[in-house]
Amino acid sequence: MPKYKYRCADCEQEFVAFHPIKEKLRDCTVCGIVDSLVRLPGVFVSDTTLPKESRAGALVEEKIKQFREELEKQKQACKEEIHE
């Protein structure tokens, strides 16, 4: 289930709740005020501030590069075998 963050417009308490996408909480569980909750937007954290080698996917990118280089070497070796 997705995680949502809410804030009460009355008591200003913030809390996290897990519930289905189609459901929306409306009543504050802290102060009990009806129709006082506001769902806060989710936060996306980008890893672009990290060094390239520390980013998610950096190892995958490096391995893909290595495999492509190896594939090119193998292609060249096959071409040379055929033409000899």
N, CA, C and O atoms as a printed pandas DataFrame, in Angstrom:
     atom_number atom_name residue_name chain_id  residue_number  x_coord  y_coord  z_coord
0              1         N          MET        A               1    0.834   -1.190    0.000
1              2        CA          MET        A               1    0.000    0.000    0.000
2              3         C          MET        A               1    0.873    1.245    0.000
3              4         O          MET        A               1    1.926    1.276    0.635
4              5         N          PRO        A               2    0.435    2.254   -0.705
5              6        CA          PRO        A               2    1.198    3.505   -0.750
6              7         C          PRO        A               2    1.216    4.218    0.601
7              8         O          PRO        A               2    0.327    4.051    1.436
8              9         N          LYS        A               3    2.245    5.003    0.775
9             10        CA          LYS        A               3    2.423    5.780    2.009
10            11         C          LYS        A               3    2.103    7.235    1.688
11            12         O          LYS        A               3    2.597    7.780    0.701
12            13         N          TYR        A               4    1.286    7.858    2.514
13            14        CA          TYR        A               4    0.904    9.258    2.330
14            15         C          TYR        A               4    1.189   10.045    3.596
15            16         O          TYR        A               4    1.094    9.522    4.706
16            17         N          LYS        A               5    1.540   11.304    3.412
17            18        CA          LYS        A               5    1.790   12.181    4.554
18            19         C          LYS        A               5    0.650   13.201    4.614
19            20         O          LYS        A               5    0.272   13.794    3.604
20            21         N          TYR        A               6    0.120   13.385    5.804
21            22        CA          TYR        A               6   -0.992   14.317    6.026
22            23         C          TYR        A               6   -0.627   15.344    7.084
23            24         O          TYR        A               6    0.232   15.118    7.936
24            25         N          ARG        A               7   -1.316   16.496    7.001
25            26        CA          ARG        A               7   -1.210   17.527    8.039
26            27         C          ARG        A               7   -2.626   17.990    8.367
27            28         O          ARG        A               7   -3.466   18.182    7.487
28            29         N          CYS        A               8   -2.853   18.159    9.647
29            30        CA          CYS        A               8   -4.151   18.658   10.094
30            31         C          CYS        A               8   -4.150   20.177    9.977
31            32         O          CYS        A               8   -3.230   20.838   10.459
32            33         N          ALA        A               9   -5.169   20.727    9.344
33            34        CA          ALA        A               9   -5.283   22.176    9.187
34            35         C          ALA        A               9   -5.608   22.850   10.513
35            36         O          ALA        A               9   -5.397   24.053   10.664
36            37         N          ASP        A              10   -6.118   22.090   11.471
37            38        CA          ASP        A              10   -6.499   22.671   12.750
38            39         C          ASP        A              10   -5.355   22.602   13.772
39            40         O          ASP        A              10   -4.912   23.635   14.273
40            41         N          CYS        A              11   -4.878   21.393   14.081
41            42        CA          CYS        A              11   -3.828   21.257   15.112
42            43         C          CYS        A              11   -2.414   21.241   14.519
43            44         O          CYS        A              11   -1.435   21.256   15.265
44            45         N          GLU        A              12   -2.299   21.211   13.200
45            46        CA          GLU        A              12   -1.035   21.256   12.452
46            47         C          GLU        A              12   -0.119   20.057   12.720
47            48         O          GLU        A              12    1.074   20.121   12.424
48            49         N          GLN        A              13   -0.653   18.978   13.270
49            50        CA          GLN        A              13    0.115   17.754   13.447
50            51         C          GLN        A              13    0.287   17.073   12.091
51            52         O          GLN        A              13   -0.638   17.052   11.279
52            53         N          GLU        A              14    1.470   16.520   11.852
53            54        CA          GLU        A              14    1.734   15.771   10.625
54            55         C          GLU        A              14    1.918   14.309   10.978
55            56         O          GLU        A              14    2.485   13.975   12.018
56            57         N          PHE        A              15    1.432   13.439   10.103
57            58        CA          PHE        A              15    1.612   12.007   10.302
58            59         C          PHE        A              15    1.573   11.293    8.963
59            60         O          PHE        A              15    1.145   11.847    7.951
60            61         N          VAL        A              16    2.034   10.042    8.987
61            62        CA          VAL        A              16    2.085    9.212    7.791
62            63         C          VAL        A              16    1.034    8.118    7.925
63            64         O          VAL        A              16    0.832    7.561    9.004
64            65         N          ALA        A              17    0.367    7.819    6.810
65            66        CA          ALA        A              17   -0.634    6.756    6.799
66            67         C          ALA        A              17   -0.466    5.908    5.547
67            68         O          ALA        A              17   -0.115    6.412    4.480
68            69         N          PHE        A              18   -0.718    4.624    5.693
69            70        CA          PHE        A              18   -0.695    3.692    4.574
70            71         C          PHE        A              18   -2.141    3.336    4.241
71            72         O          PHE        A              18   -2.895    2.895    5.108
72            73         N          HIS        A              19   -2.521    3.533    2.972
73            74        CA          HIS        A              19   -3.876    3.169    2.563
74            75         C          HIS        A              19   -3.942    3.072    1.039
75            76         O          HIS        A              19   -3.040    3.542    0.345
76            77         N          PRO        A              20   -5.026    2.454    0.510
77            78        CA          PRO        A              20   -5.166    2.333   -0.941
78            79         C          PRO        A              20   -5.231    3.692   -1.622
79            80         O          PRO        A              20   -5.593    4.694   -1.005
80            81         N          ILE        A              21   -4.877    3.713   -2.901
81            82        CA          ILE        A              21   -4.846    4.964   -3.671
82            83         C          ILE        A              21   -6.206    5.647   -3.699
83            84         O          ILE        A              21   -6.286    6.870   -3.587
84            85         N          LYS        A              22   -7.265    4.878   -3.845
85            86        CA          LYS        A              22   -8.607    5.461   -3.968
86            87         C          LYS        A              22   -9.138    6.037   -2.660
87            88         O          LYS        A              22  -10.099    6.806   -2.658
88            89         N          GLU        A              23   -8.519    5.668   -1.567
89            90        CA          GLU        A              23   -8.967    6.148   -0.259
90            91         C          GLU        A              23   -8.240    7.451    0.084
91            92         O          GLU        A              23   -7.069    7.625   -0.254
92            93         N          LYS        A              24   -8.943    8.362    0.756
93            94        CA          LYS        A              24   -8.319    9.600    1.210
94            95         C          LYS        A              24   -8.800    9.872    2.634
95            96         O          LYS        A              24  -10.000    9.898    2.908
96            97         N          LEU        A              25   -7.841   10.074    3.530
97            98        CA          LEU        A              25   -8.211   10.374    4.912
98            99         C          LEU        A              25   -8.717   11.808    4.998
99           100         O          LEU        A              25   -8.236   12.695    4.292
100          101         N          ARG        A              26   -9.696   12.021    5.874
101          102        CA          ARG        A              26  -10.274   13.361    5.995
102          103         C          ARG        A              26  -10.274   13.868    7.431
103          104         O          ARG        A              26  -10.147   15.070    7.664
104          105         N          ASP        A              27  -10.414   12.964    8.389
105          106        CA          ASP        A              27  -10.546   13.357    9.786
106          107         C          ASP        A              27   -9.237   13.146   10.527
107          108         O          ASP        A              27   -8.599   12.103   10.377
108          109         N          CYS        A              28   -8.833   14.124   11.322
109          110        CA          CYS        A              28   -7.580   14.057   12.073
110          111         C          CYS        A              28   -7.683   13.008   13.176
111          112         O          CYS        A              28   -8.630   12.999   13.962
112          113         N          THR        A              29   -6.690   12.129   13.214
113          114        CA          THR        A              29   -6.670   11.093   14.251
114          115         C          THR        A              29   -6.088   11.624   15.559
115          116         O          THR        A              29   -6.207   10.974   16.598
116          117         N          VAL        A              30   -5.463   12.794   15.518
117          118        CA          VAL        A              30   -4.851   13.372   16.719
118          119         C          VAL        A              30   -5.863   14.206   17.492
119          120         O          VAL        A              30   -6.100   13.973   18.677
120          121         N          CYS        A              31   -6.460   15.186   16.806
121          122        CA          CYS        A              31   -7.397   16.085   17.501
122          123         C          CYS        A              31   -8.866   15.734   17.255
123          124         O          CYS        A              31   -9.746   16.230   17.959
124          125         N          GLY        A              32   -9.138   14.879   16.256
125          126        CA          GLY        A              32  -10.510   14.440   16.004
126          127         C          GLY        A              32  -11.348   15.381   15.163
127          128         O          GLY        A              32  -12.531   15.112   14.955
128          129         N          ILE        A              33  -10.782   16.474   14.672
129          130        CA          ILE        A              33  -11.548   17.428   13.862
130          131         C          ILE        A              33  -11.902   16.779   12.521
131          132         O          ILE        A              33  -11.052   16.177   11.866
132          133         N          VAL        A              34  -13.162   16.912   12.129
133          134        CA          VAL        A              34  -13.662   16.319   10.878
134          135         C          VAL        A              34  -13.266   17.188    9.690
135          136         O          VAL        A              34  -13.315   18.415    9.770
136          137         N          ASP        A              35  -12.875   16.557    8.598
137          138        CA          ASP        A              35  -12.518   17.236    7.326
138          139         C          ASP        A              35  -11.379   18.242    7.489
139          140         O          ASP        A              35  -11.406   19.308    6.873
140          141         N          SER        A              36  -10.391   17.921    8.303
141          142        CA          SER        A              36   -9.313   18.881    8.550
142          143         C          SER        A              36   -7.974   18.462    7.940
143          144         O          SER        A              36   -7.007   19.221    8.012
144          145         N          LEU        A              37   -7.898   17.271    7.343
145          146        CA          LEU        A              37   -6.612   16.781    6.841
146          147         C          LEU        A              37   -6.319   17.262    5.431
147          148         O          LEU        A              37   -7.196   17.336    4.570
148          149         N          VAL        A              38   -5.059   17.581    5.236
149          150        CA          VAL        A              38   -4.554   17.971    3.915
150          151         C          VAL        A              38   -3.433   16.990    3.590
151          152         O          VAL        A              38   -2.495   16.820    4.370
152          153         N          ARG        A              39   -3.543   16.340    2.418
153          154        CA          ARG        A              39   -2.478   15.412    2.019
154          155         C          ARG        A              39   -1.319   16.221    1.477
155          156         O          ARG        A              39   -1.498   17.072    0.605
156          157         N          LEU        A              40   -0.123   15.955    1.996
157          158        CA          LEU        A              40    1.077   16.671    1.576
158          159         C          LEU        A              40    1.683   15.955    0.374
159          160         O          LEU        A              40    1.620   14.729    0.281
160          161         N          PRO        A              41    2.265   16.710   -0.536
161          162        CA          PRO        A              41    2.866   16.075   -1.708
162          163         C          PRO        A              41    4.051   15.201   -1.320
163          164         O          PRO        A              41    4.758   15.480   -0.352
164          165         N          GLY        A              42    4.254   14.134   -2.094
165          166        CA          GLY        A              42    5.404   13.255   -1.868
166          167         C          GLY        A              42    6.677   13.968   -2.258
167          168         O          GLY        A              42    6.658   14.913   -3.047
168          169         N          VAL        A              43    7.779   13.512   -1.704
169          170        CA          VAL        A              43    9.075   14.132   -1.981
170          171         C          VAL        A              43    9.926   13.162   -2.774
171          172         O          VAL        A              43   10.113   12.017   -2.363
172          173         N          PHE        A              44   10.439   13.609   -3.902
173          174        CA          PHE        A              44   11.336   12.803   -4.722
174          175         C          PHE        A              44   12.750   13.275   -4.458
175          176         O          PHE        A              44   13.059   14.458   -4.601
176          177         N          VAL        A              45   13.610   12.341   -4.071
177          178        CA          VAL        A              45   14.996   12.689   -3.784
178          179         C          VAL        A              45   15.851   12.239   -4.953
179          180         O          VAL        A              45   15.901   11.052   -5.278
180          181         N          SER        A              46   16.514   13.178   -5.575
181          182        CA          SER        A              46   17.376   12.866   -6.706
182          183         C          SER        A              46   18.785   12.601   -6.214
183          184         O          SER        A              46   19.244   13.211   -5.248
184          185         N          ASP        A              47   19.473   11.679   -6.890
185          186        CA          ASP        A              47   20.836   11.375   -6.483
186          187         C          ASP        A              47   21.866   12.065   -7.371
187          188         O          ASP        A              47   23.019   11.636   -7.417
188          189         N          THR        A              48   21.475   13.120   -8.075
189          190        CA          THR        A              48   22.398   13.801   -8.988
190          191         C          THR        A              48   23.481   14.580   -8.250
191          192         O          THR        A              48   24.467   14.992   -8.863
192          193         N          THR        A              49   23.317   14.788   -6.954
193          194        CA          THR        A              49   24.343   15.507   -6.202
194          195         C          THR        A              49   25.471   14.578   -5.763
195          196         O          THR        A              49   26.529   15.038   -5.332
196          197         N          LEU        A              50   25.240   13.262   -5.873
197          198        CA          LEU        A              50   26.273   12.295   -5.500
198          199         C          LEU        A              50   27.299   12.173   -6.620
199          200         O          LEU        A              50   26.992   12.473   -7.773
200          201         N          PRO        A              51   28.516   11.734   -6.296
201          202        CA          PRO        A              51   29.492   11.469   -7.353
202          203         C          PRO        A              51   28.944   10.386   -8.285
203          204         O          PRO        A              51   28.212    9.498   -7.849
204          205         N          LYS        A              52   29.303   10.466   -9.573
205          206        CA          LYS        A              52   28.749    9.551  -10.568
206          207         C          LYS        A              52   28.907    8.091  -10.175
207          208         O          LYS        A              52   27.980    7.303  -10.364
208          209         N          GLU        A              53   30.059    7.710   -9.633
209          210        CA          GLU        A              53   30.280    6.309   -9.289
210          211         C          GLU        A              53   29.424    5.845   -8.120
211          212         O          GLU        A              53   29.299    4.641   -7.896
212          213         N          SER        A              54   28.832    6.769   -7.366
213          214        CA          SER        A              54   27.992    6.406   -6.227
214          215         C          SER        A              54   26.509    6.377   -6.581
215          216         O          SER        A              54   25.696    5.930   -5.773
216          217         N          ARG        A              55   26.150    6.835   -7.748
217          218        CA          ARG        A              55   24.747    6.898   -8.130
218          219         C          ARG        A              55   24.186    5.511   -8.417
219          220         O          ARG        A              55   24.899    4.597   -8.831
220          221         N          ALA        A              56   22.889    5.390   -8.182
221          222        CA          ALA        A              56   22.215    4.141   -8.529
222          223         C          ALA        A              56   22.312    3.951  -10.035
223          224         O          ALA        A              56   22.059    4.879  -10.804
224          225         N          GLY        A              57   22.670    2.777  -10.442
225          226        CA          GLY        A              57   22.781    2.484  -11.867
226          227         C          GLY        A              57   24.159    2.701  -12.448
227          228         O          GLY        A              57   24.400    2.322  -13.594
228          229         N          ALA        A              58   25.078    3.299  -11.697
229          230        CA          ALA        A              58   26.418    3.561  -12.226
230          231         C          ALA        A              58   27.139    2.254  -12.542
231          232         O          ALA        A              58   27.821    2.148  -13.562
232          233         N          LEU        A              59   26.989    1.268  -11.676
233          234        CA          LEU        A              59   27.624   -0.028  -11.913
234          235         C          LEU        A              59   27.028   -0.688  -13.154
235          236         O          LEU        A              59   27.752   -1.280  -13.955
236          237         N          VAL        A              60   25.726   -0.587  -13.311
237          238        CA          VAL        A              60   25.058   -1.159  -14.482
238          239         C          VAL        A              60   25.560   -0.485  -15.759
239          240         O          VAL        A              60   25.858   -1.157  -16.746
240          241         N          GLU        A              61   25.651    0.839  -15.733
241          242        CA          GLU        A              61   26.156    1.568  -16.898
242          243         C          GLU        A              61   27.566    1.129  -17.260
243          244         O          GLU        A              61   27.885    0.962  -18.437
244          245         N          GLU        A              62   28.414    0.942  -16.250
245          246        CA          GLU        A              62   29.791    0.514  -16.486
246          247         C          GLU        A              62   29.830   -0.884  -17.090
247          248         O          GLU        A              62   30.588   -1.129  -18.029
248          249         N          LYS        A              63   29.028   -1.798  -16.569
249          250        CA          LYS        A              63   28.994   -3.163  -17.094
250          251         C          LYS        A              63   28.475   -3.185  -18.534
251          252         O          LYS        A              63   28.996   -3.930  -19.363
252          253         N          ILE        A              64   27.475   -2.393  -18.833
253          254        CA          ILE        A              64   26.957   -2.321  -20.203
254          255         C          ILE        A              64   28.054   -1.841  -21.142
255          256         O          ILE        A              64   28.224   -2.383  -22.234
256          257         N          LYS        A              65   28.784   -0.844  -20.726
257          258        CA          LYS        A              65   29.894   -0.330  -21.536
258          259         C          LYS        A              65   30.933   -1.424  -21.787
259          260         O          LYS        A              65   31.407   -1.588  -22.912
260          261         N          GLN        A              66   31.286   -2.172  -20.737
261          262        CA          GLN        A              66   32.265   -3.250  -20.875
262          263         C          GLN        A              66   31.756   -4.342  -21.819
263          264         O          GLN        A              66   32.511   -4.838  -22.655
264          265         N          PHE        A              67   30.480   -4.720  -21.690
265          266        CA          PHE        A              67   29.920   -5.756  -22.549
266          267         C          PHE        A              67   29.886   -5.304  -24.013
267          268         O          PHE        A              67   30.145   -6.101  -24.914
268          269         N          ARG        A              68   29.574   -4.052  -24.245
269          270        CA          ARG        A              68   29.563   -3.531  -25.620
270          271         C          ARG        A              68   30.959   -3.567  -26.230
271          272         O          ARG        A              68   31.131   -3.939  -27.391
272          273         N          GLU        A              69   31.948   -3.179  -25.439
273          274        CA          GLU        A              69   33.334   -3.221  -25.931
274          275         C          GLU        A              69   33.747   -4.650  -26.252
275          276         O          GLU        A              69   34.379   -4.892  -27.280
276          277         N          GLU        A              70   33.401   -5.594  -25.394
277          278        CA          GLU        A              70   33.726   -7.002  -25.624
278          279         C          GLU        A              70   32.995   -7.535  -26.857
279          280         O          GLU        A              70   33.565   -8.294  -27.641
280          281         N          LEU        A              71   31.740   -7.139  -27.024
281          282        CA          LEU        A              71   30.960   -7.551  -28.194
282          283         C          LEU        A              71   31.594   -7.044  -29.483
283          284         O          LEU        A              71   31.671   -7.774  -30.471
284          285         N          GLU        A              72   32.047   -5.800  -29.472
285          286        CA          GLU        A              72   32.708   -5.243  -30.659
286          287         C          GLU        A              72   33.977   -6.015  -30.994
287          288         O          GLU        A              72   34.262   -6.263  -32.166
288          289         N          LYS        A              73   34.739   -6.395  -29.972
289          290        CA          LYS        A              73   35.952   -7.192  -30.198
290          291         C          LYS        A              73   35.599   -8.545  -30.812
291          292         O          LYS        A              73   36.270   -9.007  -31.735
292          293         N          GLN        A              74   34.552   -9.173  -30.301
293          294        CA          GLN        A              74   34.125  -10.467  -30.823
294          295         C          GLN        A              74   33.613  -10.352  -32.263
295          296         O          GLN        A              74   33.879  -11.225  -33.089
296          297         N          LYS        A              75   32.886   -9.285  -32.559
297          298        CA          LYS        A              75   32.411   -9.055  -33.927
298          299         C          LYS        A              75   33.589   -8.917  -34.886
299          300         O          LYS        A              75   33.600   -9.501  -35.970
300          301         N          GLN        A              76   34.572   -8.138  -34.466
301          302        CA          GLN        A              76   35.752   -7.917  -35.299
302          303         C          GLN        A              76   36.492   -9.231  -35.521
303          304         O          GLN        A              76   36.940   -9.500  -36.636
304          305         N          ALA        A              77   36.630  -10.049  -34.488
305          306        CA          ALA        A              77   37.311  -11.336  -34.614
306          307         C          ALA        A              77   36.554  -12.247  -35.577
307          308         O          ALA        A              77   37.178  -12.965  -36.358
308          309         N          CYS        A              78   35.239  -12.232  -35.537
309          310        CA          CYS        A              78   34.424  -13.050  -36.457
310          311         C          CYS        A              78   34.599  -12.579  -37.885
311          312         O          CYS        A              78   34.731  -13.398  -38.795
312          313         N          LYS        A              79   34.602  -11.284  -38.095
313          314        CA          LYS        A              79   34.795  -10.743  -39.449
314          315         C          LYS        A              79   36.158  -11.153  -40.005
315          316         O          LYS        A              79   36.272  -11.511  -41.178
316          317         N          GLU        A              80   37.173  -11.101  -39.175
317          318        CA          GLU        A              80   38.517  -11.473  -39.620
318          319         C          GLU        A              80   38.595  -12.959  -39.948
319          320         O          GLU        A              80   39.281  -13.335  -40.898
320          321         N          GLU        A              81   37.912  -13.813  -39.192
321          322        CA          GLU        A              81   37.898  -15.250  -39.452
322          323         C          GLU        A              81   37.244  -15.548  -40.786
323          324         O          GLU        A              81   37.741  -16.378  -41.548
324          325         N          ILE        A              82   36.149  -14.890  -41.077
325          326        CA          ILE        A              82   35.399  -15.134  -42.311
326          327         C          ILE        A              82   36.206  -14.725  -43.526
327          328         O          ILE        A              82   36.157  -15.418  -44.543
328          329         N          HIS        A              83   36.943  -13.633  -43.463
329          330        CA          HIS        A              83   37.673  -13.099  -44.603
330          331         C          HIS        A              83   39.046  -13.737  -44.776
331          332         O          HIS        A              83   39.738  -13.411  -45.740
332          333         N          GLU        A              84   39.464  -14.614  -43.903
333          334        CA          GLU        A              84   40.793  -15.240  -44.042
334          335         C          GLU        A              84   40.729  -16.471  -44.890
335          336         O          GLU        A              84   41.751  -17.121  -45.111
